[in-house]
Amino acid sequence: MGKYRRGRINDAVAEELAVALRDVREPKVIDNFVSITRADVTPDLRNANIYFSCIGDSAEAEAGLKKCTGMLRHHLAVTLNLRITPELRFVKDGSIEHGAKIAKFLEEINKESENK
């Protein structure tokens, strides 16, 4: 599979899962404000790592997402025209927290340079 097609599939999977999250009624997902940040589908389309961020308890949100996996896969099967619907594996995306730490660090450096 070409690298461009795989990128388009990754984007489509992430976008459709974000749409499907609107219909999820699982309290663990709703209470933690879960959002899908990106998807990484394997070249054979059998597995996909779904990266999510949340405001709240990430372990609880991950448990809620695992509970909704069947509904989310069904949504992907209906909306995407793929030969195989990938198995979903949810992974906490730490990039937002990492970016916040960097921003805070840069802000502290700016304050120190202004004080000198």
N, CA, C and O atoms as a GROMACS GRO file, in nm:
protein
  464
    1MET      N    1   0.085  -0.116   0.000
    1MET     CA    2   0.000   0.000   0.000
    1MET      C    3   0.090   0.123   0.000
    1MET      O    4   0.189   0.128   0.072
    2GLY      N    5   0.055   0.222  -0.080
    2GLY     CA    6   0.133   0.344  -0.089
    2GLY      C    7   0.124   0.426   0.038
    2GLY      O    8   0.027   0.417   0.113
    3LYS      N    9   0.227   0.507   0.060
    3LYS     CA   10   0.230   0.585   0.184
    3LYS      C   11   0.122   0.692   0.186
    3LYS      O   12   0.074   0.729   0.293
    4TYR      N   13   0.083   0.741   0.069
    4TYR     CA   14  -0.022   0.844   0.066
    4TYR      C   15  -0.158   0.784   0.101
    4TYR      O   16  -0.237   0.846   0.172
    5ARG      N   17  -0.186   0.664   0.052
    5ARG     CA   18  -0.314   0.599   0.083
    5ARG      C   19  -0.324   0.569   0.232
    5ARG      O   20  -0.429   0.589   0.293
    6ARG      N   21  -0.216   0.521   0.289
    6ARG     CA   22  -0.218   0.489   0.432
    6ARG      C   23  -0.242   0.616   0.515
    6ARG      O   24  -0.314   0.612   0.614
    7GLY      N   25  -0.182   0.725   0.474
    7GLY     CA   26  -0.206   0.852   0.544
    7GLY      C   27  -0.351   0.896   0.535
    7GLY      O   28  -0.408   0.945   0.633
    8ARG      N   29  -0.411   0.878   0.417
    8ARG     CA   30  -0.552   0.913   0.401
    8ARG      C   31  -0.641   0.822   0.486
    8ARG      O   32  -0.740   0.868   0.543
    9ILE      N   33  -0.606   0.695   0.493
    9ILE     CA   34  -0.683   0.601   0.576
    9ILE      C   35  -0.670   0.639   0.723
    9ILE      O   36  -0.770   0.638   0.796
   10ASN      N   37  -0.549   0.673   0.768
   10ASN     CA   38  -0.530   0.716   0.907
   10ASN      C   39  -0.618   0.837   0.939
   10ASN      O   40  -0.685   0.841   1.042
   11ASP      N   41  -0.618   0.935   0.849
   11ASP     CA   42  -0.699   1.055   0.870
   11ASP      C   43  -0.848   1.022   0.872
   11ASP      O   44  -0.922   1.074   0.955
   12ALA      N   45  -0.891   0.936   0.780
   12ALA     CA   46  -1.033   0.900   0.772
   12ALA      C   47  -1.078   0.824   0.897
   12ALA      O   48  -1.187   0.848   0.949
   13VAL      N   49  -0.994   0.733   0.946
   13VAL     CA   50  -1.029   0.656   1.066
   13VAL      C   51  -1.041   0.750   1.186
   13VAL      O   52  -1.137   0.740   1.263
   14ALA      N   53  -0.945   0.841   1.203
   14ALA     CA   54  -0.950   0.934   1.315
   14ALA      C   55  -1.072   1.024   1.306
   14ALA      O   56  -1.139   1.049   1.406
   15GLU      N   57  -1.102   1.072   1.186
   15GLU     CA   58  -1.217   1.161   1.168
   15GLU      C   59  -1.349   1.089   1.196
   15GLU      O   60  -1.436   1.144   1.264
   16GLU      N   61  -1.364   0.969   1.145
   16GLU     CA   62  -1.488   0.894   1.165
   16GLU      C   63  -1.506   0.852   1.311
   16GLU      O   64  -1.618   0.848   1.361
   17LEU      N   65  -1.396   0.819   1.379
   17LEU     CA   66  -1.408   0.785   1.521
   17LEU      C   67  -1.447   0.907   1.603
   17LEU      O   68  -1.522   0.896   1.700
   18ALA      N   69  -1.397   1.024   1.565
   18ALA     CA   70  -1.436   1.147   1.634
   18ALA      C   71  -1.586   1.172   1.616
   18ALA      O   72  -1.654   1.217   1.709
   19VAL      N   73  -1.637   1.144   1.496
   19VAL     CA   74  -1.780   1.158   1.471
   19VAL      C   75  -1.858   1.056   1.554
   19VAL      O   76  -1.961   1.089   1.613
   20ALA      N   77  -1.809   0.933   1.559
   20ALA     CA   78  -1.878   0.827   1.632
   20ALA      C   79  -1.880   0.854   1.783
   20ALA      O   80  -1.973   0.811   1.852
   21LEU      N   81  -1.780   0.924   1.835
   21LEU     CA   82  -1.776   0.954   1.979
   21LEU      C   83  -1.894   1.041   2.022
   21LEU      O   84  -1.932   1.040   2.139
   22ARG      N   85  -1.951   1.115   1.928
   22ARG     CA   86  -2.067   1.199   1.962
   22ARG      C   87  -2.187   1.115   2.004
   22ARG      O   88  -2.271   1.160   2.082
   23ASP      N   89  -2.195   0.992   1.952
   23ASP     CA   90  -2.309   0.905   1.981
   23ASP      C   91  -2.285   0.810   2.098
   23ASP      O   92  -2.375   0.736   2.137
   24VAL      N   93  -2.165   0.811   2.154
   24VAL     CA   94  -2.132   0.720   2.264
   24VAL      C   95  -2.207   0.764   2.390
   24VAL      O   96  -2.209   0.882   2.424
   25ARG      N   97  -2.268   0.669   2.457
   25ARG     CA   98  -2.344   0.696   2.579
   25ARG      C   99  -2.274   0.643   2.704
   25ARG      O  100  -2.332   0.644   2.812
   26GLU      N  101  -2.152   0.598   2.689
   26GLU     CA  102  -2.076   0.544   2.801
   26GLU      C  103  -2.035   0.658   2.895
   26GLU      O  104  -1.966   0.750   2.852
   27PRO      N  105  -2.076   0.654   3.023
   27PRO     CA  106  -2.043   0.763   3.116
   27PRO      C  107  -1.893   0.786   3.134
   27PRO      O  108  -1.851   0.900   3.154
   28LYS      N  109  -1.814   0.680   3.127
   28LYS     CA  110  -1.669   0.695   3.145
   28LYS      C  111  -1.608   0.778   3.033
   28LYS      O  112  -1.508   0.847   3.054
   29VAL      N  113  -1.666   0.772   2.915
   29VAL     CA  114  -1.618   0.850   2.801
   29VAL      C  115  -1.672   0.992   2.808
   29VAL      O  116  -1.598   1.088   2.786
   30ILE      N  117  -1.799   1.006   2.838
   30ILE     CA  118  -1.863   1.138   2.842
   30ILE      C  119  -1.805   1.224   2.954
   30ILE      O  120  -1.775   1.341   2.932
   31ASP      N  121  -1.789   1.166   3.073
   31ASP     CA  122  -1.744   1.243   3.189
   31ASP      C  123  -1.599   1.290   3.177
   31ASP      O  124  -1.562   1.388   3.241
   32ASN      N  125  -1.518   1.222   3.097
   32ASN     CA  126  -1.377   1.257   3.085
   32ASN      C  127  -1.346   1.340   2.961
   32ASN      O  128  -1.229   1.366   2.933
   33PHE      N  129  -1.447   1.381   2.886
   33PHE     CA  130  -1.430   1.465   2.767
   33PHE      C  131  -1.322   1.410   2.674
   33PHE      O  132  -1.220   1.475   2.652
   34VAL      N  133  -1.345   1.293   2.623
   34VAL     CA  134  -1.248   1.223   2.538
   34VAL      C  135  -1.254   1.279   2.396
   34VAL      O  136  -1.362   1.306   2.343
   35SER      N  137  -1.136   1.297   2.336
   35SER     CA  138  -1.129   1.334   2.195
   35SER      C  139  -1.020   1.251   2.128
   35SER      O  140  -0.919   1.218   2.189
   36ILE      N  141  -1.042   1.219   2.002
   36ILE     CA  142  -0.947   1.142   1.923
   36ILE      C  143  -0.847   1.239   1.861
   36ILE      O  144  -0.886   1.335   1.796
   37THR      N  145  -0.717   1.214   1.882
   37THR     CA  146  -0.616   1.304   1.827
   37THR      C  147  -0.559   1.252   1.695
   37THR      O  148  -0.534   1.330   1.604
   38ARG      N  149  -0.538   1.121   1.686
   38ARG     CA  150  -0.488   1.065   1.560
   38ARG      C  151  -0.505   0.914   1.560
   38ARG      O  152  -0.534   0.853   1.663
   39ALA      N  153  -0.487   0.855   1.443
   39ALA     CA  154  -0.495   0.710   1.427
   39ALA      C  155  -0.374   0.663   1.349
   39ALA      O  156  -0.323   0.735   1.263
   40ASP      N  157  -0.328   0.544   1.379
   40ASP     CA  158  -0.216   0.484   1.307
   40ASP      C  159  -0.255   0.340   1.272
   40ASP      O  160  -0.252   0.251   1.356
   41VAL      N  161  -0.292   0.320   1.145
   41VAL     CA  162  -0.336   0.190   1.097
   41VAL      C  163  -0.216   0.115   1.042
   41VAL      O  164  -0.133   0.174   0.972
   42THR      N  165  -0.205  -0.014   1.072
   42THR     CA  166  -0.095  -0.094   1.020
   42THR      C  167  -0.111  -0.110   0.868
   42THR      O  168  -0.222  -0.096   0.817
   43PRO      N  169  -0.002  -0.139   0.797
   43PRO     CA  170  -0.011  -0.152   0.650
   43PRO      C  171  -0.110  -0.258   0.602
   43PRO      O  172  -0.166  -0.244   0.494
   44ASP      N  173  -0.131  -0.364   0.681
   44ASP     CA  174  -0.225  -0.468   0.638
   44ASP      C  175  -0.370  -0.436   0.680
   44ASP      O  176  -0.459  -0.516   0.654
   45LEU      N  177  -0.393  -0.321   0.743
   45LEU     CA  178  -0.525  -0.271   0.784
   45LEU      C  179  -0.593  -0.358   0.890
   45LEU      O  180  -0.714  -0.344   0.911
   46ARG      N  181  -0.521  -0.446   0.956
   46ARG     CA  182  -0.583  -0.534   1.054
   46ARG      C  183  -0.588  -0.472   1.194
   46ARG      O  184  -0.676  -0.506   1.273
   47ASN      N  185  -0.497  -0.383   1.225
   47ASN     CA  186  -0.489  -0.322   1.358
   47ASN      C  187  -0.473  -0.171   1.344
   47ASN      O  188  -0.420  -0.122   1.245
   48ALA      N  189  -0.521  -0.100   1.445
   48ALA     CA  190  -0.505   0.045   1.446
   48ALA      C  191  -0.484   0.092   1.588
   48ALA      O  192  -0.558   0.055   1.679
   49ASN      N  193  -0.382   0.174   1.607
   49ASN     CA  194  -0.362   0.242   1.734
   49ASN      C  195  -0.437   0.374   1.725
   49ASN      O  196  -0.412   0.454   1.636
   50ILE      N  197  -0.528   0.395   1.818
   50ILE     CA  198  -0.608   0.516   1.821
   50ILE      C  199  -0.560   0.598   1.940
   50ILE      O  200  -0.571   0.555   2.055
   51TYR      N  201  -0.506   0.716   1.913
   51TYR     CA  202  -0.454   0.803   2.017
   51TYR      C  203  -0.563   0.900   2.061
   51TYR      O  204  -0.628   0.963   1.978
   52PHE      N  205  -0.583   0.910   2.192
   52PHE     CA  206  -0.688   0.996   2.245
   52PHE      C  207  -0.633   1.084   2.355
   52PHE      O  208  -0.534   1.051   2.420
   53SER      N  209  -0.698   1.197   2.374
   53SER     CA  210  -0.668   1.284   2.488
   53SER      C  211  -0.797   1.302   2.566
   53SER      O  212  -0.907   1.287   2.512
   54CYS      N  213  -0.782   1.335   2.692
   54CYS     CA  214  -0.902   1.354   2.774
   54CYS      C  215  -0.872   1.452   2.886
   54CYS      O  216  -0.757   1.474   2.925
   55ILE      N  217  -0.980   1.509   2.936
   55ILE     CA  218  -0.972   1.592   3.056
   55ILE      C  219  -1.033   1.508   3.166
   55ILE      O  220  -1.155   1.489   3.171
   56GLY      N  221  -0.950   1.460   3.253
   56GLY     CA  222  -0.999   1.371   3.358
   56GLY      C  223  -0.910   1.249   3.369
   56GLY      O  224  -0.792   1.252   3.332
   57ASP      N  225  -0.965   1.142   3.420
   57ASP     CA  226  -0.892   1.019   3.445
   57ASP      C  227  -0.873   0.942   3.314
   57ASP      O  228  -0.969   0.894   3.255
   58SER      N  229  -0.748   0.931   3.270
   58SER     CA  230  -0.721   0.865   3.142
   58SER      C  231  -0.744   0.714   3.148
   58SER      O  232  -0.786   0.654   3.049
   59ALA      N  233  -0.718   0.653   3.263
   59ALA     CA  234  -0.740   0.508   3.274
   59ALA      C  235  -0.890   0.476   3.266
   59ALA      O  236  -0.930   0.378   3.203
   60GLU      N  237  -0.970   0.559   3.329
   60GLU     CA  238  -1.116   0.540   3.323
   60GLU      C  239  -1.167   0.564   3.180
   60GLU      O  240  -1.253   0.490   3.132
   61ALA      N  241  -1.114   0.666   3.114
   61ALA     CA  242  -1.154   0.694   2.977
   61ALA      C  243  -1.115   0.580   2.884
   61ALA      O  244  -1.192   0.542   2.796
   62GLU      N  245  -0.995   0.526   2.904
   62GLU     CA  246  -0.951   0.413   2.821
   62GLU      C  247  -1.040   0.291   2.842
   62GLU      O  248  -1.073   0.220   2.747
   63ALA      N  249  -1.080   0.266   2.967
   63ALA     CA  250  -1.171   0.155   2.995
   63ALA      C  251  -1.306   0.176   2.926
   63ALA      O  252  -1.365   0.082   2.874
   64GLY      N  253  -1.354   0.300   2.927
   64GLY     CA  254  -1.480   0.330   2.859
   64GLY      C  255  -1.470   0.312   2.709
   64GLY      O  256  -1.563   0.263   2.645
   65LEU      N  257  -1.357   0.353   2.652
   65LEU     CA  258  -1.337   0.336   2.508
   65LEU      C  259  -1.329   0.188   2.470
   65LEU      O  260  -1.383   0.147   2.368
   66LYS      N  261  -1.262   0.110   2.554
   66LYS     CA  262  -1.254  -0.034   2.527
   66LYS      C  263  -1.393  -0.098   2.531
   66LYS      O  264  -1.422  -0.189   2.455
   67LYS      N  265  -1.476  -0.049   2.620
   67LYS     CA  266  -1.612  -0.101   2.631
   67LYS      C  267  -1.694  -0.068   2.505
   67LYS      O  268  -1.784  -0.144   2.468
   68CYS      N  269  -1.664   0.043   2.440
   68CYS     CA  270  -1.737   0.089   2.321
   68CYS      C  271  -1.671   0.044   2.191
   68CYS      O  272  -1.715   0.085   2.083
   69THR      N  273  -1.568  -0.038   2.197
   69THR     CA  274  -1.493  -0.076   2.078
   69THR      C  275  -1.582  -0.136   1.970
   69THR      O  276  -1.566  -0.104   1.852
   70GLY      N  277  -1.673  -0.222   2.007
   70GLY     CA  278  -1.760  -0.287   1.908
   70GLY      C  279  -1.844  -0.187   1.831
   70GLY      O  280  -1.856  -0.196   1.709
   71MET      N  281  -1.902  -0.091   1.902
   71MET     CA  282  -1.983   0.012   1.836
   71MET      C  283  -1.898   0.099   1.745
   71MET      O  284  -1.941   0.136   1.636
   72LEU      N  285  -1.778   0.133   1.790
   72LEU     CA  286  -1.689   0.217   1.710
   72LEU      C  287  -1.642   0.144   1.585
   72LEU      O  288  -1.635   0.204   1.477
   73ARG      N  289  -1.609   0.015   1.597
   73ARG     CA  290  -1.569  -0.064   1.480
   73ARG      C  291  -1.685  -0.076   1.381
   73ARG      O  292  -1.665  -0.068   1.260
   74HIS      N  293  -1.805  -0.094   1.433
   74HIS     CA  294  -1.922  -0.104   1.346
   74HIS      C  295  -1.940   0.027   1.268
   74HIS      O  296  -1.970   0.025   1.149
   75HIS      N  297  -1.922   0.140   1.335
   75HIS     CA  298  -1.933   0.269   1.268
   75HIS      C  299  -1.830   0.281   1.156
   75HIS      O  300  -1.861   0.328   1.046
   76LEU      N  301  -1.706   0.237   1.183
   76LEU     CA  302  -1.602   0.239   1.079
   76LEU      C  303  -1.639   0.149   0.962
   76LEU      O  304  -1.620   0.187   0.847
   77ALA      N  305  -1.691   0.031   0.991
   77ALA     CA  306  -1.727  -0.064   0.885
   77ALA      C  307  -1.837  -0.007   0.796
   77ALA      O  308  -1.836  -0.028   0.675
   78VAL      N  309  -1.931   0.066   0.855
   78VAL     CA  310  -2.042   0.121   0.777
   78VAL      C  311  -1.998   0.242   0.696
   78VAL      O  312  -2.039   0.257   0.581
   79THR      N  313  -1.914   0.328   0.753
   79THR     CA  314  -1.881   0.454   0.687
   79THR      C  315  -1.761   0.447   0.594
   79THR      O  316  -1.757   0.519   0.494
   80LEU      N  317  -1.664   0.362   0.624
   80LEU     CA  318  -1.545   0.353   0.539
   80LEU      C  319  -1.554   0.231   0.449
   80LEU      O  320  -1.599   0.124   0.491
   81ASN      N  321  -1.512   0.247   0.327
   81ASN     CA  322  -1.517   0.138   0.230
   81ASN      C  323  -1.383   0.065   0.231
   81ASN      O  324  -1.303   0.078   0.138
   82LEU      N  325  -1.359  -0.011   0.338
   82LEU     CA  326  -1.234  -0.086   0.352
   82LEU      C  327  -1.264  -0.235   0.346
   82LEU      O  328  -1.370  -0.280   0.389
   83ARG      N  329  -1.169  -0.309   0.294
   83ARG     CA  330  -1.184  -0.455   0.287
   83ARG      C  331  -1.188  -0.516   0.426
   83ARG      O  332  -1.265  -0.609   0.452
   84ILE      N  333  -1.106  -0.463   0.515
   84ILE     CA  334  -1.096  -0.513   0.653
   84ILE      C  335  -1.118  -0.395   0.748
   84ILE      O  336  -1.060  -0.288   0.729
   85THR      N  337  -1.199  -0.415   0.848
   85THR     CA  338  -1.214  -0.314   0.952
   85THR      C  339  -1.112  -0.344   1.061
   85THR      O  340  -1.114  -0.454   1.118
   86PRO      N  341  -1.024  -0.249   1.091
   86PRO     CA  342  -0.915  -0.279   1.185
   86PRO      C  343  -0.963  -0.299   1.328
   86PRO      O  344  -1.064  -0.242   1.372
   87GLU      N  345  -0.888  -0.382   1.401
   87GLU     CA  346  -0.906  -0.395   1.546
   87GLU      C  347  -0.853  -0.266   1.608
   87GLU      O  348  -0.747  -0.217   1.569
   88LEU      N  349  -0.925  -0.211   1.704
   88LEU     CA  350  -0.888  -0.083   1.762
   88LEU      C  351  -0.817  -0.103   1.895
   88LEU      O  352  -0.862  -0.180   1.981
   89ARG      N  353  -0.706  -0.033   1.911
   89ARG     CA  354  -0.631  -0.032   2.037
   89ARG      C  355  -0.615   0.113   2.078
   89ARG      O  356  -0.558   0.193   2.003
   90PHE      N  357  -0.664   0.148   2.195
   90PHE     CA  358  -0.663   0.288   2.239
   90PHE      C  359  -0.538   0.317   2.322
   90PHE      O  360  -0.503   0.241   2.412
   91VAL      N  361  -0.473   0.429   2.288
   91VAL     CA  362  -0.349   0.469   2.353
   91VAL      C  363  -0.363   0.615   2.396
   91VAL      O  364  -0.405   0.700   2.317
   92LYS      N  365  -0.327   0.644   2.520
   92LYS     CA  366  -0.331   0.782   2.570
   92LYS      C  367  -0.226   0.864   2.498
   92LYS      O  368  -0.109   0.825   2.493
   93ASP      N  369  -0.266   0.977   2.441
   93ASP     CA  370  -0.175   1.065   2.368
   93ASP      C  371  -0.119   1.168   2.466
   93ASP      O  372  -0.192   1.254   2.515
   94GLY      N  373   0.008   1.158   2.494
   94GLY     CA  374   0.071   1.249   2.589
   94GLY      C  375   0.127   1.375   2.527
   94GLY      O  376   0.190   1.454   2.597
   95SER      N  377   0.106   1.397   2.398
   95SER     CA  378   0.166   1.512   2.331
   95SER      C  379   0.107   1.644   2.379
   95SER      O  380   0.178   1.745   2.382
   96ILE      N  381  -0.019   1.646   2.417
   96ILE     CA  382  -0.080   1.771   2.463
   96ILE      C  383  -0.020   1.812   2.597
   96ILE      O  384   0.013   1.929   2.617
   97GLU      N  385  -0.005   1.716   2.689
   97GLU     CA  386   0.057   1.747   2.817
   97GLU      C  387   0.203   1.788   2.799
   97GLU      O  388   0.252   1.879   2.866
   98HIS      N  389   0.271   1.721   2.707
   98HIS     CA  390   0.411   1.754   2.680
   98HIS      C  391   0.422   1.896   2.625
   98HIS      O  392   0.510   1.972   2.665
   99GLY      N  393   0.333   1.932   2.534
   99GLY     CA  394   0.331   2.068   2.479
   99GLY      C  395   0.302   2.172   2.586
   99GLY      O  396   0.359   2.281   2.584
  100ALA      N  397   0.212   2.139   2.679
  100ALA     CA  398   0.180   2.231   2.788
  100ALA      C  399   0.301   2.252   2.879
  100ALA      O  400   0.325   2.364   2.925
  101LYS      N  401   0.376   2.145   2.905
  101LYS     CA  402   0.497   2.158   2.988
  101LYS      C  403   0.600   2.247   2.919
  101LYS      O  404   0.663   2.330   2.984
  102ILE      N  405   0.617   2.230   2.789
  102ILE     CA  406   0.713   2.312   2.714
  102ILE      C  407   0.669   2.458   2.716
  102ILE      O  408   0.752   2.547   2.735
  103ALA      N  409   0.540   2.484   2.696
  103ALA     CA  410   0.489   2.621   2.698
  103ALA      C  411   0.510   2.685   2.834
  103ALA      O  412   0.548   2.802   2.843
  104LYS      N  413   0.487   2.609   2.941
  104LYS     CA  414   0.508   2.661   3.076
  104LYS      C  415   0.656   2.691   3.099
  104LYS      O  416   0.690   2.793   3.159
  105PHE      N  417   0.742   2.603   3.051
  105PHE     CA  418   0.887   2.623   3.066
  105PHE      C  419   0.931   2.749   2.991
  105PHE      O  420   1.009   2.828   3.044
  106LEU      N  421   0.882   2.768   2.869
  106LEU     CA  422   0.918   2.887   2.791
  106LEU      C  423   0.864   3.014   2.857
  106LEU      O  424   0.930   3.118   2.853
  107GLU      N  425   0.747   3.006   2.917
  107GLU     CA  426   0.690   3.120   2.987
  107GLU      C  427   0.777   3.159   3.106
  107GLU      O  428   0.798   3.277   3.132
  108GLU      N  429   0.827   3.058   3.180
  108GLU     CA  430   0.916   3.086   3.293
  108GLU      C  431   1.045   3.150   3.246
  108GLU      O  432   1.097   3.240   3.312
  109ILE      N  433   1.097   3.106   3.134
  109ILE     CA  434   1.220   3.165   3.080
  109ILE      C  435   1.195   3.310   3.042
  109ILE      O  436   1.280   3.396   3.069
  110ASN      N  437   1.081   3.340   2.981
  110ASN     CA  438   1.048   3.479   2.946
  110ASN      C  439   1.037   3.566   3.070
  110ASN      O  440   1.084   3.680   3.068
  111LYS      N  441   0.976   3.516   3.176
  111LYS     CA  442   0.964   3.594   3.299
  111LYS      C  443   1.100   3.621   3.360
  111LYS      O  444   1.125   3.732   3.409
  112GLU      N  445   1.189   3.522   3.357
  112GLU     CA  446   1.324   3.540   3.412
  112GLU      C  447   1.402   3.642   3.331
  112GLU      O  448   1.476   3.723   3.387
  113SER      N  449   1.388   3.639   3.198
  113SER     CA  450   1.462   3.733   3.115
  113SER      C  451   1.408   3.875   3.130
  113SER      O  452   1.484   3.971   3.118
  114GLU      N  453   1.278   3.891   3.158
  114GLU     CA  454   1.221   4.023   3.181
  114GLU      C  455   1.266   4.080   3.315
  114GLU      O  456   1.279   4.201   3.329
  115ASN      N  457   1.290   3.994   3.414
  115ASN     CA  458   1.331   4.039   3.546
  115ASN      C  459   1.476   4.083   3.550
  115ASN      O  460   1.516   4.153   3.642
  116LYS      N  461   1.555   4.044   3.453
  116LYS     CA  462   1.698   4.080   3.453
  116LYS      C  463   1.723   4.216   3.400
  116LYS      O  464   1.838   4.261   3.394
   0.00000   0.00000   0.00000
